[in-house]
Amino acid sequence: MSATHGAGNTGHTGNIELLSATLAKAKSEDRAALVAYLPAGFPTVDGAIEAVKAVVAGGADVVEIGLPHSDPVLDGPVIQTADDIALRGGVKIADVMRTVREAHEATGAPILVMTYWNPIDRYGVERFTAELAAAGGAGCILPDLPVQESALWREHATRHGLATVFVVAPSSKDARLATITEAGSGFVYAASLMGVTGTRQSVCQEAAELVRRTRETEGARRGLPVCVGLGVSNAAQAKEVAAFADGVIVGSAFVKLLLDAPDEAAGLAAVRSLAGELAEGVRRS
């Protein structure tokens, strides 16, 4: 437990420091970190926990657990389909917290939650941050929370030792990038292109330029890593992105393997195998 958090939070300090240490370790090994995204409750709550274990066994350094949402504006059809299955299965925030807890306990990896703001707002910021910290979570990625409206969230996240990861896009102006790197923690999520998540034939050149611009901000110069997501689906693309980013985020490619698998065992074997290929990709200089 970090000395900066009060004794009143004993047992309820999140794992932002584990996240930072994990990203720093990858950097010290002269490679990018591999960040895997999987939705909670898909194909089932237990199945999602097993999928996290499989991607970490394959080589993922960090895992993002998606909180399924009925109107996922940033997500493409693959993740929307998985979210629909999870929601029809009755997934609740309690199941998301259980997924974080059991996945972290089983793997020791830093586990973040990626969620739209509305579910947290309804649940209660203090309740959500306290429960996520108690589950051993490392923080949250909040794609639709405007940085200028994030003070309440950040206050509670900081108190509970949780990272606040904001998303930047090629359309983000330099002033906004500066504001985000100043306010964010853990890392910055750089969306490689305009549009929704999904696998693509090539990862846009805009991604490298966005990373460069983000790194020039004061906050990033103090060492906030920049991880790139949206569109990476194979080892060659992971290698391409790893050449200029601190982390490579892969989601839809894993989810598609689970969707397409004939059974759960085959799905788990497939995501573990892809994680292994991607982990090799981020290690090639």
Solvent accessible surface area in square Angstrom, and as a share of the most:
residue,aa,sasa,rsa
1,M,136,0.61
2,S,16,0.10
3,A,110,0.85
4,T,120,0.70
5,H,26,0.12
6,G,45,0.43
7,A,86,0.67
8,G,83,0.79
9,N,26,0.13
10,T,92,0.54
11,G,61,0.59
12,H,80,0.36
13,T,28,0.16
14,G,8,0.08
15,N,35,0.18
16,I,36,0.18
17,E,97,0.43
18,L,56,0.28
19,L,0,0.00
20,S,52,0.33
21,A,59,0.46
22,T,23,0.13
23,L,8,0.04
24,A,59,0.46
25,K,119,0.50
26,A,0,0.00
27,K,146,0.62
28,S,93,0.60
29,E,79,0.36
30,D,117,0.61
31,R,30,0.11
32,A,1,0.01
33,A,0,0.00
34,L,0,0.00
35,V,0,0.00
36,A,0,0.00
37,Y,16,0.06
38,L,1,0.01
39,P,1,0.01
40,A,0,0.00
41,G,5,0.05
42,F,5,0.02
43,P,48,0.30
44,T,73,0.43
45,V,29,0.17
46,D,83,0.43
47,G,1,0.01
48,A,1,0.00
49,I,6,0.03
50,E,66,0.30
51,A,1,0.00
52,V,0,0.00
53,K,72,0.30
54,A,13,0.10
55,V,0,0.00
56,V,31,0.18
57,A,55,0.43
58,G,17,0.16
59,G,22,0.21
60,A,6,0.05
61,D,22,0.12
62,V,0,0.00
63,V,0,0.00
64,E,1,0.00
65,I,0,0.00
66,G,2,0.02
67,L,17,0.08
68,P,7,0.04
69,H,31,0.14
70,S,95,0.62
71,D,91,0.47
72,P,11,0.07
73,V,98,0.56
74,L,31,0.15
75,D,11,0.06
76,G,3,0.02
77,P,100,0.63
78,V,32,0.19
79,I,4,0.02
80,Q,73,0.32
81,T,59,0.35
82,A,0,0.00
83,D,4,0.02
84,D,67,0.35
85,I,54,0.27
86,A,1,0.01
87,L,65,0.32
88,R,189,0.69
89,G,70,0.67
90,G,35,0.34
91,V,18,0.10
92,K,132,0.56
93,I,25,0.13
94,A,67,0.52
95,D,33,0.17
96,V,1,0.00
97,M,9,0.04
98,R,82,0.30
99,T,0,0.00
100,V,0,0.00
101,R,91,0.33
102,E,63,0.28
103,A,0,0.00
104,H,34,0.15
105,E,127,0.57
106,A,57,0.45
107,T,38,0.22
108,G,43,0.42
109,A,9,0.07
110,P,3,0.02
111,I,0,0.00
112,L,0,0.00
113,V,0,0.00
114,M,18,0.08
115,T,2,0.01
116,Y,16,0.06
117,W,48,0.17
118,N,70,0.36
119,P,11,0.07
120,I,0,0.00
121,D,86,0.44
122,R,188,0.68
123,Y,40,0.15
124,G,27,0.26
125,V,13,0.07
126,E,75,0.34
127,R,129,0.47
128,F,0,0.00
129,T,0,0.00
130,A,25,0.19
131,E,57,0.26
132,L,0,0.00
133,A,3,0.02
134,A,37,0.29
135,A,4,0.03
136,G,12,0.12
137,G,0,0.00
138,A,0,0.00
139,G,0,0.00
140,C,0,0.00
141,I,0,0.00
142,L,1,0.01
143,P,31,0.19
144,D,64,0.33
145,L,8,0.04
146,P,42,0.27
147,V,6,0.03
148,Q,137,0.61
149,E,118,0.53
150,S,0,0.00
151,A,65,0.51
152,L,98,0.49
153,W,2,0.01
154,R,73,0.27
155,E,92,0.41
156,H,21,0.09
157,A,1,0.01
158,T,94,0.54
159,R,104,0.38
160,H,8,0.03
161,G,2,0.02
162,L,4,0.02
163,A,0,0.00
164,T,3,0.02
165,V,0,0.00
166,F,4,0.02
167,V,23,0.13
168,V,1,0.00
169,A,24,0.18
170,P,24,0.15
171,S,65,0.42
172,S,12,0.08
173,K,150,0.64
174,D,91,0.47
175,A,78,0.61
176,R,92,0.33
177,L,0,0.00
178,A,43,0.33
179,T,67,0.39
180,I,1,0.00
181,T,3,0.02
182,E,98,0.44
183,A,21,0.17
184,G,14,0.13
185,S,33,0.22
186,G,7,0.06
187,F,1,0.00
188,V,1,0.01
189,Y,7,0.03
190,A,0,0.00
191,A,3,0.03
192,S,0,0.00
193,L,15,0.08
194,M,113,0.50
195,G,47,0.45
196,V,59,0.34
197,T,13,0.07
198,G,16,0.15
199,T,61,0.36
200,R,73,0.26
201,Q,177,0.79
202,S,75,0.49
203,V,3,0.02
204,C,42,0.25
205,Q,138,0.61
206,E,78,0.35
207,A,1,0.00
208,A,35,0.27
209,E,79,0.36
210,L,1,0.00
211,V,1,0.01
212,R,115,0.42
213,R,45,0.17
214,T,0,0.00
215,R,93,0.34
216,E,99,0.44
217,T,13,0.08
218,E,90,0.40
219,G,4,0.04
220,A,10,0.08
221,R,154,0.56
222,R,153,0.56
223,G,54,0.52
224,L,28,0.14
225,P,26,0.16
226,V,0,0.00
227,C,0,0.00
228,V,0,0.00
229,G,0,0.00
230,L,8,0.04
231,G,5,0.05
232,V,4,0.03
233,S,21,0.14
234,N,64,0.33
235,A,19,0.14
236,A,71,0.55
237,Q,8,0.04
238,A,0,0.00
239,K,85,0.36
240,E,72,0.32
241,V,0,0.00
242,A,18,0.14
243,A,89,0.69
244,F,48,0.20
245,A,7,0.06
246,D,30,0.16
247,G,0,0.00
248,V,0,0.00
249,I,6,0.03
250,V,1,0.00
251,G,12,0.11
252,S,7,0.05
253,A,10,0.07
254,F,0,0.00
255,V,0,0.00
256,K,90,0.38
257,L,57,0.28
258,L,20,0.10
259,L,54,0.27
260,D,94,0.49
261,A,25,0.19
262,P,122,0.77
263,D,81,0.42
264,E,80,0.36
265,A,75,0.58
266,A,36,0.28
267,G,1,0.01
268,L,39,0.19
269,A,63,0.49
270,A,30,0.23
271,V,0,0.00
272,R,131,0.48
273,S,61,0.39
274,L,18,0.09
275,A,0,0.00
276,G,27,0.26
277,E,87,0.39
278,L,0,0.00
279,A,8,0.06
280,E,103,0.46
281,G,0,0.00
282,V,2,0.01
283,R,113,0.41
284,R,102,0.37
285,S,136,0.88
